Amino acid sequence: MSTPAQPRPVTDPLSIVALETERHVSSAGWDQPVRLFALVETAHLLEHEPGFLDALAPHDVQPGALTAIEQEDLPSPDHIETMLAQMAWPDAVSGAAIAVERIVVPPAAERDLPLDPDAAVAALAEHPDRKDVRLLVAVLRDGISRCLLRQRDHDRDDRVASGDTIAPGLVQGLLGTFDD
């Protein structure tokens, strides 16, 4: 009889800030707009905002730790790709994260969709096999990425899937915000 594998602790700064940011977004429930975060080295933040130290947990001040800073008052994008293509970050920003909700349906559900985009979205939203998911994608300037996926049907912190290639389009879009 084999013993179940023990979960490995998450220790790298990008994974830690991605998980913390996903839980922060999750705490506001479902049906949220797109949310965007700048990822800043915590040491840099403390250098410029020393009073911020009181709000940090011990793991937040470890070497290389990152802090997510939500970007408020974003325009409601028709296309996330367009919004990301128009963005640029200052040098102090080490990375970025974005949280988006999506509808996932089986491939067969995409056949015979109406040609009108709004009607197609409505048809997919009403599909009996649809699944609501939230993606949290975090990237660093150097190209490292983490993707997290939470399903509404399994809405628990211990049921969040993690990987580097869950949402390649969002990863590339976020990385593009760091292009010169």
OpenMM code with the backbone's topology and positions (N, CA, C; nanometers):
from openmm import Vec3, app, unit

residues = "MET SER THR PRO ALA GLN PRO ARG PRO VAL THR ASP PRO LEU SER ILE VAL ALA LEU GLU THR GLU ARG HIS VAL SER SER ALA GLY TRP ASP GLN PRO VAL ARG LEU PHE ALA LEU VAL GLU THR ALA HIS LEU LEU GLU HIS GLU PRO GLY PHE LEU ASP ALA LEU ALA PRO HIS ASP VAL GLN PRO GLY ALA LEU THR ALA ILE GLU GLN GLU ASP LEU PRO SER PRO ASP HIS ILE GLU THR MET LEU ALA GLN MET ALA TRP PRO ASP ALA VAL SER GLY ALA ALA ILE ALA VAL GLU ARG ILE VAL VAL PRO PRO ALA ALA GLU ARG ASP LEU PRO LEU ASP PRO ASP ALA ALA VAL ALA ALA LEU ALA GLU HIS PRO ASP ARG LYS ASP VAL ARG LEU LEU VAL ALA VAL LEU ARG ASP GLY ILE SER ARG CYS LEU LEU ARG GLN ARG ASP HIS ASP ARG ASP ASP ARG VAL ALA SER GLY ASP THR ILE ALA PRO GLY LEU VAL GLN GLY LEU LEU GLY THR PHE ASP ASP".split()
positions = [
    Vec3(0.0840, -0.1157, 0.0000),
    Vec3(0.0000, 0.0000, 0.0000),
    Vec3(0.0897, 0.1235, 0.0000),
    Vec3(0.0635, 0.2138, -0.0948),
    Vec3(0.1463, 0.3334, -0.1031),
    Vec3(0.0837, 0.4462, -0.0224),
    Vec3(0.1704, 0.5322, 0.0243),
    Vec3(0.1217, 0.6476, 0.1002),
    Vec3(0.1002, 0.7632, 0.0036),
    Vec3(0.0011, 0.8450, 0.0303),
    Vec3(-0.0228, 0.9583, -0.0593),
    Vec3(0.0955, 1.0542, -0.0578),
    Vec3(0.1205, 1.1133, -0.1740),
    Vec3(0.2300, 1.2101, -0.1840),
    Vec3(0.1975, 1.3329, -0.1001),
    Vec3(0.2976, 1.3804, -0.0314),
    Vec3(0.2806, 1.5010, 0.0488),
    Vec3(0.2966, 1.6227, -0.0416),
    Vec3(0.2124, 1.7231, -0.0219),
    Vec3(0.2289, 1.8428, -0.1039),
    Vec3(0.3634, 1.9088, -0.0740),
    Vec3(0.4249, 1.9589, -0.1793),
    Vec3(0.5520, 2.0298, -0.1624),
    Vec3(0.5237, 2.1738, -0.1199),
    Vec3(0.6009, 2.2243, -0.0270),
    Vec3(0.5789, 2.3630, 0.0141),
    Vec3(0.6133, 2.4582, -0.1008),
    Vec3(0.5391, 2.5647, -0.1092),
    Vec3(0.5648, 2.6673, -0.2093),
    Vec3(0.6610, 2.7670, -0.1463),
    Vec3(0.7768, 2.7840, -0.2085),
    Vec3(0.8784, 2.8703, -0.1485),
    Vec3(0.9291, 2.9799, -0.2408),
    Vec3(0.9039, 2.9694, -0.3715),
    Vec3(0.9577, 3.0732, -0.4592),
    Vec3(0.8667, 3.1963, -0.4549),
    Vec3(0.9245, 3.3155, -0.4607),
    Vec3(0.8479, 3.4388, -0.4432),
    Vec3(0.7319, 3.4555, -0.5425),
    Vec3(0.7494, 3.4156, -0.6686),
    Vec3(0.6414, 3.4335, -0.7657),
    Vec3(0.5225, 3.3449, -0.7315),
    Vec3(0.5474, 3.2206, -0.6958),
    Vec3(0.4370, 3.1310, -0.6588),
    Vec3(0.3661, 3.1802, -0.5335),
    Vec3(0.4420, 3.2290, -0.4366),
    Vec3(0.3819, 3.2783, -0.3123),
    Vec3(0.2912, 3.3974, -0.3412),
    Vec3(0.3407, 3.4960, -0.4164),
    Vec3(0.2586, 3.6139, -0.4426),
    Vec3(0.1401, 3.5783, -0.5323),
    Vec3(0.1572, 3.4820, -0.6236),
    Vec3(0.0443, 3.4400, -0.7076),
    Vec3(-0.0652, 3.3770, -0.6218),
    Vec3(-0.0274, 3.2873, -0.5314),
    Vec3(-0.1264, 3.2239, -0.4435),
    Vec3(-0.1955, 3.3263, -0.3534),
    Vec3(-0.1177, 3.4176, -0.2964),
    Vec3(-0.1768, 3.5197, -0.2093),
    Vec3(-0.2726, 3.6096, -0.2874),
    Vec3(-0.2347, 3.6449, -0.4081),
    Vec3(-0.3185, 3.7324, -0.4897),
    Vec3(-0.4448, 3.6592, -0.5326),
    Vec3(-0.4329, 3.5320, -0.5677),
    Vec3(-0.5505, 3.4546, -0.6069),
    Vec3(-0.6477, 3.4434, -0.4903),
    Vec3(-0.5977, 3.4209, -0.3721),
    Vec3(-0.6858, 3.4122, -0.2537),
    Vec3(-0.7497, 3.5471, -0.2231),
    Vec3(-0.6749, 3.6538, -0.2425),
    Vec3(-0.7305, 3.7883, -0.2231),
    Vec3(-0.8465, 3.8115, -0.3209),
    Vec3(-0.8253, 3.7793, -0.4468),
    Vec3(-0.9308, 3.7957, -0.5469),
    Vec3(-1.0488, 3.7050, -0.5129),
    Vec3(-1.0197, 3.5823, -0.4751),
    Vec3(-1.1241, 3.4856, -0.4423),
    Vec3(-1.2118, 3.5323, -0.3267),
    Vec3(-1.1540, 3.6058, -0.2342),
    Vec3(-1.2304, 3.6503, -0.1171),
    Vec3(-1.3452, 3.7441, -0.1551),
    Vec3(-1.3425, 3.7995, -0.2750),
    Vec3(-1.4491, 3.8895, -0.3216),
    Vec3(-1.5574, 3.8146, -0.3991),
    Vec3(-1.5471, 3.6821, -0.4070),
    Vec3(-1.6507, 3.6038, -0.4739),
    Vec3(-1.6336, 3.5980, -0.6254),
    Vec3(-1.7417, 3.5608, -0.6905),
    Vec3(-1.7406, 3.5400, -0.8355),
    Vec3(-1.8055, 3.6569, -0.9088),
    Vec3(-1.7979, 3.6487, -1.0407),
    Vec3(-1.8569, 3.7494, -1.1296),
    Vec3(-1.7900, 3.8851, -1.1121),
    Vec3(-1.6577, 3.8820, -1.1114),
    Vec3(-1.5777, 4.0032, -1.0959),
    Vec3(-1.5248, 4.0500, -1.2308),
    Vec3(-1.4937, 4.1783, -1.2402),
    Vec3(-1.4262, 4.2269, -1.3607),
    Vec3(-1.2799, 4.1808, -1.3596),
    Vec3(-1.2114, 4.2093, -1.4681),
    Vec3(-1.0677, 4.1823, -1.4764),
    Vec3(-0.9983, 4.2628, -1.3667),
    Vec3(-0.9028, 4.1989, -1.3000),
    Vec3(-0.8250, 4.2682, -1.1964),
    Vec3(-0.6765, 4.2544, -1.2308),
    Vec3(-0.6043, 4.3645, -1.2209),
    Vec3(-0.4643, 4.3705, -1.2607),
    Vec3(-0.3798, 4.4168, -1.1427),
    Vec3(-0.2608, 4.3558, -1.1289),
    Vec3(-0.1715, 4.3848, -1.0167),
    Vec3(-0.0292, 4.4063, -1.0666),
    Vec3(0.0378, 4.5064, -1.0098),
    Vec3(0.1818, 4.5226, -1.0291),
    Vec3(0.2491, 4.4390, -0.9218),
    Vec3(0.3560, 4.3701, -0.9560),
    Vec3(0.4338, 4.2933, -0.8586),
    Vec3(0.5648, 4.3684, -0.8347),
    Vec3(0.5835, 4.4087, -0.7104),
    Vec3(0.6990, 4.4909, -0.6740),
    Vec3(0.7781, 4.4167, -0.5672),
    Vec3(0.9105, 4.4237, -0.5774),
    Vec3(0.9925, 4.3630, -0.4725),
    Vec3(0.9588, 4.4314, -0.3403),
    Vec3(0.9289, 4.3514, -0.2405),
    Vec3(0.8883, 4.4054, -0.1105),
    Vec3(0.9973, 4.4938, -0.0520),
    Vec3(1.1232, 4.4568, -0.0701),
    Vec3(1.2335, 4.5390, -0.0182),
    Vec3(1.2304, 4.6784, -0.0802),
    Vec3(1.2019, 4.6874, -0.2091),
    Vec3(1.1929, 4.8173, -0.2767),
    Vec3(1.0756, 4.8980, -0.2202),
    Vec3(0.9649, 4.8308, -0.1993),
    Vec3(0.8459, 4.8963, -0.1446),
    Vec3(0.8746, 4.9508, -0.0040),
    Vec3(0.9404, 4.8700, 0.0792),
    Vec3(0.9719, 4.9135, 0.2158),
    Vec3(1.0704, 5.0301, 0.2177),
    Vec3(1.1593, 5.0314, 0.1200),
    Vec3(1.2555, 5.1404, 0.1095),
    Vec3(1.1843, 5.2738, 0.0852),
    Vec3(1.0743, 5.2679, 0.0088),
    Vec3(1.0017, 5.3899, -0.0265),
    Vec3(0.8779, 5.4143, 0.0601),
    Vec3(0.8311, 5.3111, 0.1277),
    Vec3(0.7133, 5.3208, 0.2150),
    Vec3(0.7405, 5.2431, 0.3442),
    Vec3(0.8277, 5.2918, 0.4330),
    Vec3(0.8662, 5.2151, 0.5525),
    Vec3(0.7495, 5.1783, 0.6433),
    Vec3(0.6444, 5.2564, 0.6457),
    Vec3(0.5292, 5.2263, 0.7298),
    Vec3(0.4549, 5.1017, 0.6861),
    Vec3(0.4822, 5.0546, 0.5680),
    Vec3(0.4189, 4.9352, 0.5137),
    Vec3(0.4609, 4.8090, 0.5892),
    Vec3(0.5745, 4.8137, 0.6585),
    Vec3(0.6280, 4.6979, 0.7299),
    Vec3(0.5289, 4.6409, 0.8309),
    Vec3(0.4502, 4.7263, 0.8942),
    Vec3(0.3550, 4.6805, 0.9965),
    Vec3(0.2496, 4.5865, 0.9401),
    Vec3(0.2208, 4.5960, 0.8116),
    Vec3(0.1156, 4.5149, 0.7503),
    Vec3(0.1674, 4.3813, 0.6960),
    Vec3(0.2948, 4.3531, 0.7113),
    Vec3(0.3538, 4.2346, 0.6494),
    Vec3(0.3658, 4.1168, 0.7453),
    Vec3(0.3538, 3.9985, 0.6878),
    Vec3(0.3777, 3.8744, 0.7618),
    Vec3(0.5270, 3.8419, 0.7503),
    Vec3(0.5789, 3.7525, 0.8366),
    Vec3(0.7225, 3.7212, 0.8312),
    Vec3(0.7715, 3.6742, 0.6938),
    Vec3(0.6914, 3.5939, 0.6229),
    Vec3(0.7380, 3.5460, 0.4922),
    Vec3(0.7428, 3.6576, 0.3885),
    Vec3(0.6711, 3.7684, 0.4152),
    Vec3(0.6693, 3.8803, 0.3213),
    Vec3(0.8017, 3.9552, 0.3160),
    Vec3(0.8851, 3.9415, 0.4168),
    Vec3(1.0107, 4.0161, 0.4198),
    Vec3(1.1315, 3.9266, 0.3913),
    Vec3(1.1076, 3.8074, 0.3416),
    Vec3(1.2168, 3.7193, 0.3015),
    Vec3(1.2857, 3.7785, 0.1780),
    Vec3(1.4129, 3.7489, 0.1564),
    Vec3(1.4819, 3.8005, 0.0372),
    Vec3(1.4073, 3.7604, -0.0904),
    Vec3(1.3875, 3.8565, -0.1779),
    Vec3(1.3201, 3.8304, -0.3050),
    Vec3(1.1684, 3.8338, -0.2982),
    Vec3(1.1118, 3.8543, -0.1790),
    Vec3(0.9661, 3.8548, -0.1651),
    Vec3(0.9045, 3.9626, -0.2535),
    Vec3(0.7843, 3.9328, -0.3034),
    Vec3(0.7110, 4.0253, -0.3898),
    Vec3(0.5805, 4.0665, -0.3241),
    Vec3(0.5367, 4.1866, -0.3536),
    Vec3(0.4091, 4.2379, -0.3060),
    Vec3(0.3244, 4.2746, -0.4267),
    Vec3(0.1982, 4.2340, -0.4252),
    Vec3(0.1050, 4.2671, -0.5329),
    Vec3(0.0334, 4.3972, -0.4987),
    Vec3(0.0324, 4.4891, -0.5933),
    Vec3(-0.0352, 4.6175, -0.5761),
    Vec3(-0.1423, 4.6273, -0.6837),
    Vec3(-0.2684, 4.6270, -0.6397),
    Vec3(-0.3778, 4.6287, -0.7368),
    Vec3(-0.3841, 4.7626, -0.8090),
    Vec3(-0.4076, 4.7533, -0.9393),
    Vec3(-0.4234, 4.8717, -1.0228),
    Vec3(-0.5725, 4.9024, -1.0296),
    Vec3(-0.6117, 5.0083, -0.9660),
    Vec3(-0.7541, 5.0423, -0.9538),
    Vec3(-0.8010, 5.1211, -1.0753),
    Vec3(-0.9317, 5.1305, -1.0885),
    Vec3(-0.9967, 5.2117, -1.1918),
    Vec3(-0.9523, 5.1762, -1.3334),
    Vec3(-0.9400, 5.0473, -1.3588),
    Vec3(-0.9087, 5.0037, -1.4947),
    Vec3(-1.0300, 5.0273, -1.5837),
    Vec3(-1.0061, 5.0623, -1.7091),
    Vec3(-1.1206, 5.0702, -1.7996),
    Vec3(-1.1769, 4.9294, -1.8195),
    Vec3(-1.3044, 4.9204, -1.8422),
    Vec3(-1.3653, 4.7900, -1.8665),
    Vec3(-1.3291, 4.7478, -2.0080),
    Vec3(-1.2368, 4.6526, -2.0214),
    Vec3(-1.1855, 4.6219, -2.1557),
    Vec3(-1.2829, 4.5360, -2.2365),
    Vec3(-1.2956, 4.5720, -2.3647),
    Vec3(-1.3686, 4.4841, -2.4558),
    Vec3(-1.2832, 4.3613, -2.4836),
    Vec3(-1.1536, 4.3835, -2.4946),
    Vec3(-1.0593, 4.2744, -2.5184),
    Vec3(-0.9393, 4.2937, -2.4265),
    Vec3(-0.9104, 4.1936, -2.3483),
    Vec3(-0.7964, 4.2018, -2.2566),
    Vec3(-0.6679, 4.2232, -2.3346),
    Vec3(-0.6575, 4.1601, -2.4509),
    Vec3(-0.5365, 4.1732, -2.5317),
    Vec3(-0.5098, 4.3188, -2.5673),
    Vec3(-0.6166, 4.3929, -2.6008),
    Vec3(-0.6019, 4.5340, -2.6359),
    Vec3(-0.5552, 4.6141, -2.5151),
    Vec3(-0.6149, 4.5878, -2.3996),
    Vec3(-0.5762, 4.6582, -2.2776),
    Vec3(-0.4288, 4.6325, -2.2465),
    Vec3(-0.3868, 4.5065, -2.2524),
    Vec3(-0.2481, 4.4729, -2.2198),
    Vec3(-0.1511, 4.5327, -2.3217),
    Vec3(-0.1896, 4.5357, -2.4483),
    Vec3(-0.1010, 4.5895, -2.5521),
    Vec3(-0.0749, 4.7379, -2.5335),
    Vec3(-0.1607, 4.8074, -2.4587),
    Vec3(-0.1451, 4.9508, -2.4370),
    Vec3(-0.0751, 4.9828, -2.3053),
    Vec3(-0.0343, 4.8801, -2.2322),
    Vec3(0.0240, 4.9012, -2.0993),
    Vec3(0.1760, 4.8964, -2.1015),
    Vec3(0.2341, 4.9676, -2.0077),
    Vec3(0.3782, 4.9607, -1.9822),
    Vec3(0.3975, 4.9863, -1.8332),
    Vec3(0.5008, 4.9259, -1.7774),
    Vec3(0.5272, 4.9381, -1.6340),
    Vec3(0.6553, 5.0156, -1.6106),
    Vec3(0.6639, 5.0898, -1.4995),
    Vec3(0.7905, 5.1545, -1.4643),
    Vec3(0.8937, 5.0493, -1.4219),
    Vec3(1.0186, 5.0889, -1.4182),
    Vec3(1.1271, 4.9961, -1.3859),
    Vec3(1.1131, 4.9319, -1.2488),
    Vec3(1.0482, 4.9976, -1.1544),
    Vec3(1.0346, 4.9438, -1.0187),
    Vec3(0.9415, 4.8232, -1.0128),
    Vec3(0.8660, 4.8020, -1.1174),
    Vec3(0.7724, 4.6891, -1.1196),
    Vec3(0.8460, 4.5663, -1.1743),
    Vec3(0.8524, 4.4609, -1.0919),
    Vec3(0.9248, 4.3391, -1.1274),
    Vec3(0.8418, 4.2411, -1.2075),
    Vec3(0.7095, 4.2534, -1.1961),
    Vec3(0.6213, 4.1599, -1.2645),
    Vec3(0.4785, 4.2114, -1.2594),
    Vec3(0.3876, 4.1286, -1.3095),
    Vec3(0.2465, 4.1669, -1.3111),
    Vec3(0.1619, 4.0417, -1.2957),
    Vec3(0.0391, 4.0635, -1.2507),
    Vec3(-0.0567, 3.9534, -1.2386),
    Vec3(-0.1927, 4.0034, -1.2857),
    Vec3(-0.2688, 3.9119, -1.3414),
    Vec3(-0.4029, 3.9451, -1.3877),
    Vec3(-0.4968, 3.8326, -1.3472),
    Vec3(-0.6163, 3.8699, -1.3061),
    Vec3(-0.7195, 3.7721, -1.2716),
    Vec3(-0.8370, 3.7945, -1.3658),
    Vec3(-0.8789, 3.6875, -1.4325),
    Vec3(-0.9920, 3.6944, -1.5253),
    Vec3(-1.0809, 3.5727, -1.5042),
    Vec3(-1.2090, 3.5919, -1.5246),
    Vec3(-1.3031, 3.4813, -1.5181),
    Vec3(-1.3415, 3.4422, -1.6608),
    Vec3(-1.3591, 3.3129, -1.6798),
    Vec3(-1.3918, 3.2603, -1.8121),
    Vec3(-1.4956, 3.1497, -1.7993),
    Vec3(-1.5617, 3.1236, -1.9109),
    Vec3(-1.6524, 3.0100, -1.9229),
    Vec3(-1.5791, 2.9056, -2.0058),
    Vec3(-1.5773, 2.7828, -1.9577),
    Vec3(-1.5149, 2.6725, -2.0298),
    Vec3(-1.6256, 2.5741, -2.0659),
    Vec3(-1.6271, 2.5322, -2.1922),
    Vec3(-1.7260, 2.4345, -2.2384),
    Vec3(-1.6535, 2.3236, -2.3124),
    Vec3(-1.7165, 2.2070, -2.3255),
    Vec3(-1.6554, 2.1007, -2.4046),
    Vec3(-1.6409, 2.1461, -2.5503),
    Vec3(-1.5419, 2.0950, -2.6225),
    Vec3(-1.5212, 2.1374, -2.7609),
    Vec3(-1.6464, 2.1246, -2.8479),
    Vec3(-1.7264, 2.0217, -2.8252),
    Vec3(-1.8473, 2.0028, -2.9067),
    Vec3(-1.9453, 2.1189, -2.8907),
    Vec3(-1.9418, 2.1868, -2.7779),
    Vec3(-2.0343, 2.2978, -2.7542),
    Vec3(-2.0034, 2.4172, -2.8439),
    Vec3(-1.8827, 2.4215, -2.8972),
    Vec3(-1.8447, 2.5334, -2.9822),
    Vec3(-1.8887, 2.5157, -3.1268),
    Vec3(-1.9375, 2.3979, -3.1593),
    Vec3(-1.9902, 2.3754, -3.2947),
    Vec3(-2.1266, 2.4410, -3.3070),
    Vec3(-2.1564, 2.4885, -3.4221),
    Vec3(-2.2878, 2.5454, -3.4534),
    Vec3(-2.3246, 2.6657, -3.3665),
    Vec3(-2.2257, 2.7419, -3.3244),
    Vec3(-2.2548, 2.8641, -3.2488),
    Vec3(-2.3063, 2.9716, -3.3445),
    Vec3(-2.3894, 3.0620, -3.2953),
    Vec3(-2.4329, 3.1739, -3.3793),
    Vec3(-2.3124, 3.2568, -3.4239),
    Vec3(-2.3236, 3.3190, -3.5409),
    Vec3(-2.2141, 3.4006, -3.5923),
    Vec3(-2.1998, 3.5322, -3.5161),
    Vec3(-2.3095, 3.5828, -3.4641),
    Vec3(-2.3048, 3.7062, -3.3863),
    Vec3(-2.2297, 3.6792, -3.2554),
    Vec3(-2.1237, 3.7572, -3.2262),
    Vec3(-2.0438, 3.7317, -3.1054),
    Vec3(-2.1253, 3.7353, -2.9758),
    Vec3(-2.2167, 3.8313, -2.9642),
    Vec3(-2.2965, 3.8408, -2.8412),
    Vec3(-2.3880, 3.7199, -2.8259),
    Vec3(-2.4466, 3.6758, -2.9370),
    Vec3(-2.5342, 3.5587, -2.9325),
    Vec3(-2.4533, 3.4328, -2.9014),
    Vec3(-2.3314, 3.4248, -2.9540),
    Vec3(-2.2457, 3.3089, -2.9260),
    Vec3(-2.2103, 3.3030, -2.7779),
    Vec3(-2.1757, 3.4180, -2.7190),
    Vec3(-2.1428, 3.4219, -2.5755),
    Vec3(-2.2645, 3.3810, -2.4935),
    Vec3(-2.3814, 3.4304, -2.5314),
    Vec3(-2.5047, 3.3951, -2.4595),
    Vec3(-2.5318, 3.2450, -2.4687),
    Vec3(-2.5099, 3.1874, -2.5861),
    Vec3(-2.5320, 3.0430, -2.6027),
    Vec3(-2.4346, 2.9630, -2.5167),
    Vec3(-2.3098, 3.0045, -2.5128),
    Vec3(-2.2110, 2.9348, -2.4302),
    Vec3(-2.2434, 2.9505, -2.2817),
    Vec3(-2.2877, 3.0689, -2.2417),
    Vec3(-2.3195, 3.0938, -2.1008),
    Vec3(-2.4364, 3.0083, -2.0529),
    Vec3(-2.5233, 2.9699, -2.1445),
    Vec3(-2.6396, 2.8894, -2.1073),
    Vec3(-2.6175, 2.7395, -2.1296),
    Vec3(-2.5010, 2.7022, -2.1772),
    Vec3(-2.4736, 2.5611, -2.2059),
    Vec3(-2.4765, 2.4801, -2.0760),
    Vec3(-2.5426, 2.3648, -2.0750),
    Vec3(-2.5536, 2.2865, -1.9513),
    Vec3(-2.4210, 2.2295, -1.8991),
    Vec3(-2.3215, 2.2158, -1.9863),
    Vec3(-2.1922, 2.1604, -1.9444),
    Vec3(-2.0865, 2.2677, -1.9211),
    Vec3(-2.1282, 2.3915, -1.9119),
    Vec3(-2.0314, 2.4994, -1.8921),
    Vec3(-1.9694, 2.4900, -1.7541),
    Vec3(-1.8482, 2.5384, -1.7441),
    Vec3(-1.7777, 2.5486, -1.6165),
    Vec3(-1.7248, 2.6906, -1.6047),
    Vec3(-1.7480, 2.7514, -1.4900),
    Vec3(-1.6940, 2.8841, -1.4626),
    Vec3(-1.5584, 2.8670, -1.3951),
    Vec3(-1.4591, 2.9375, -1.4477),
    Vec3(-1.3249, 2.9308, -1.3906),
    Vec3(-1.2696, 3.0722, -1.3741),
    Vec3(-1.1762, 3.0840, -1.2822),
    Vec3(-1.1002, 3.2082, -1.2670),
    Vec3(-0.9534, 3.1733, -1.2870),
    Vec3(-0.8890, 3.2494, -1.3715),
    Vec3(-0.7461, 3.2345, -1.3946),
    Vec3(-0.6726, 3.3483, -1.3261),
    Vec3(-0.5655, 3.3154, -1.2614),
    Vec3(-0.4735, 3.4169, -1.2085),
    Vec3(-0.3394, 3.3855, -1.2731),
    Vec3(-0.2910, 3.4774, -1.3518),
    Vec3(-0.1639, 3.4604, -1.4212),
    Vec3(-0.0684, 3.5650, -1.3672),
    Vec3(0.0504, 3.5203, -1.3267),
    Vec3(0.1533, 3.6100, -1.2757),
    Vec3(0.2819, 3.5863, -1.3542),
    Vec3(0.3486, 3.6944, -1.3900),
    Vec3(0.4744, 3.6845, -1.4649),
    Vec3(0.5777, 3.7785, -1.4054),
    Vec3(0.7025, 3.7449, -1.4297),
    Vec3(0.8142, 3.8339, -1.3972),
    Vec3(0.8760, 3.8828, -1.5276),
    Vec3(0.9446, 3.9940, -1.5208),
    Vec3(1.0088, 4.0523, -1.6400),
    Vec3(1.0959, 3.9515, -1.7142),
    Vec3(1.1589, 3.8606, -1.6409),
    Vec3(1.2514, 3.7662, -1.7041),
    Vec3(1.1814, 3.6493, -1.7734),
    Vec3(1.0467, 3.6486, -1.7718),
    Vec3(0.9720, 3.5464, -1.8442),
    Vec3(0.9172, 3.4332, -1.7597),
    Vec3(0.9535, 3.4267, -1.6331),
    Vec3(0.8998, 3.3216, -1.5456),
    Vec3(0.7524, 3.3496, -1.5223),
    Vec3(0.6709, 3.2439, -1.5226),
    Vec3(0.5267, 3.2640, -1.5039),
    Vec3(0.4675, 3.1569, -1.4133),
    Vec3(0.3547, 3.1901, -1.3537),
    Vec3(0.2736, 3.0963, -1.2763),
    Vec3(0.1290, 3.1211, -1.3137),
    Vec3(0.0554, 3.0134, -1.3340),
    Vec3(-0.0865, 3.0221, -1.3658),
    Vec3(-0.1634, 2.9409, -1.2621),
    Vec3(-0.2710, 2.9988, -1.2137),
    Vec3(-0.3575, 2.9315, -1.1176),
    Vec3(-0.4984, 2.9294, -1.1745),
    Vec3(-0.5693, 2.8202, -1.1500),
    Vec3(-0.7047, 2.8056, -1.2007),
    Vec3(-0.7953, 2.7559, -1.0894),
    Vec3(-0.9032, 2.8304, -1.0655),
    Vec3(-1.0026, 2.7939, -0.9645),
    Vec3(-1.1348, 2.7721, -1.0373),
    Vec3(-1.2017, 2.6606, -1.0087),
    Vec3(-1.3328, 2.6326, -1.0654),
    Vec3(-1.4409, 2.6704, -0.9656),
    Vec3(-1.5467, 2.7293, -1.0175),
    Vec3(-1.6578, 2.7654, -0.9285),
    Vec3(-1.7158, 2.6405, -0.8626),
    Vec3(-1.7194, 2.5294, -0.9364),
    Vec3(-1.7732, 2.4035, -0.8825),
    Vec3(-1.6902, 2.3471, -0.7672),
    Vec3(-1.5635, 2.3838, -0.7611),
    Vec3(-1.4718, 2.3340, -0.6579),
    Vec3(-1.4008, 2.4535, -0.5949),
    Vec3(-1.4783, 2.5448, -0.5414),
    Vec3(-1.4279, 2.6736, -0.4949),
    Vec3(-1.3688, 2.6631, -0.3543),
    Vec3(-1.2484, 2.6036, -0.3495),
    Vec3(-1.1756, 2.5908, -0.2225),
    Vec3(-1.0282, 2.6169, -0.2506),
    Vec3(-0.9604, 2.6748, -0.1515),
    Vec3(-0.8186, 2.7057, -0.1692),
    Vec3(-0.7348, 2.5824, -0.1993),
    Vec3(-0.7745, 2.4675, -0.1452),
    Vec3(-0.6956, 2.3468, -0.1683),
    Vec3(-0.7301, 2.2779, -0.3002),
    Vec3(-0.8163, 2.3383, -0.3815),
    Vec3(-0.8545, 2.2810, -0.5112),
    Vec3(-0.8110, 2.3692, -0.6279),
    Vec3(-0.7210, 2.4620, -0.6039),
    Vec3(-0.6722, 2.5507, -0.7089),
    Vec3(-0.5601, 2.4799, -0.7843),
    Vec3(-0.5779, 2.4684, -0.9157),
    Vec3(-0.4761, 2.4054, -1.0001),
    Vec3(-0.3654, 2.5063, -1.0286),
    Vec3(-0.2446, 2.4545, -1.0442),
    Vec3(-0.1285, 2.5396, -1.0675),
    Vec3(-0.0456, 2.4822, -1.1817),
    Vec3(0.0089, 2.5701, -1.2624),
    Vec3(0.0966, 2.5267, -1.3710),
    Vec3(0.1542, 2.6482, -1.4408),
    Vec3(0.2476, 2.6246, -1.5280),
    Vec3(0.3115, 2.7350, -1.5993),
    Vec3(0.2479, 2.7606, -1.7351),
    Vec3(0.1702, 2.6641, -1.7865),
    Vec3(0.1186, 2.6765, -1.9225),
    Vec3(-0.0338, 2.6651, -1.9304),
    Vec3(-0.1028, 2.6919, -1.8224),
    Vec3(-0.2487, 2.6824, -1.8220),
    Vec3(-0.3107, 2.7877, -1.9132),
    Vec3(-0.2540, 2.9062, -1.9178),
    Vec3(-0.3098, 3.0168, -1.9968),
    Vec3(-0.1990, 3.0861, -2.0760),
    Vec3(-0.1463, 3.0207, -2.1810),
    Vec3(-0.0308, 3.0772, -2.2528),
    Vec3(-0.0583, 3.2140, -2.3155),
    Vec3(-0.1803, 3.2378, -2.3618),
    Vec3(-0.2117, 3.3681, -2.4212),
    Vec3(-0.2033, 3.4804, -2.3202),
    Vec3(-0.2530, 3.4562, -2.1994),
    Vec3(-0.2440, 3.5585, -2.0942),
    Vec3(-0.0994, 3.5780, -2.0498),
    Vec3(-0.0241, 3.4697, -2.0427),
    Vec3(0.1178, 3.4816, -2.0071),
    Vec3(0.1881, 3.5719, -2.1085),
    Vec3(0.1673, 3.5457, -2.2372),
    Vec3(0.2335, 3.6261, -2.3403),
    Vec3(0.1854, 3.7711, -2.3377),
    Vec3(0.0552, 3.7908, -2.3159),
    Vec3(0.0018, 3.9260, -2.3083),
    Vec3(0.0625, 4.0050, -2.1938),
    Vec3(0.0745, 3.9422, -2.0768),
    Vec3(0.1350, 4.0107, -1.9615),
    Vec3(0.2829, 4.0379, -1.9848),
    Vec3(0.3524, 3.9389, -2.0401),
    Vec3(0.4956, 3.9600, -2.0683),
    Vec3(0.5154, 4.0754, -2.1675),
    Vec3(0.4205, 4.0908, -2.2590),
    Vec3(0.4295, 4.1993, -2.3569),
    Vec3(0.4237, 4.3380, -2.2933),
    Vec3(0.3684, 4.3473, -2.1722),
    Vec3(0.3618, 4.4771, -2.1045),
    Vec3(0.4998, 4.5216, -2.0566),
    Vec3(0.5988, 4.4335, -2.0646),
    Vec3(0.7356, 4.4661, -2.0236),
    Vec3(0.8274, 4.4880, -2.1433),
    Vec3(0.7753, 4.4761, -2.2644),
    Vec3(0.8568, 4.5009, -2.3834),
    Vec3(0.8900, 4.6490, -2.3924),
    Vec3(1.0097, 4.6758, -2.4414),
    Vec3(1.0512, 4.8170, -2.4578),
    Vec3(0.9752, 4.8811, -2.5716),
] * unit.nanometer
topology = app.Topology()
chain = topology.addChain("A")
for resn in residues:
    res = topology.addResidue(resn, chain)
    for name in ("N", "CA", "C"):
        topology.addAtom(name, app.Element.getBySymbol(name[0]), res)
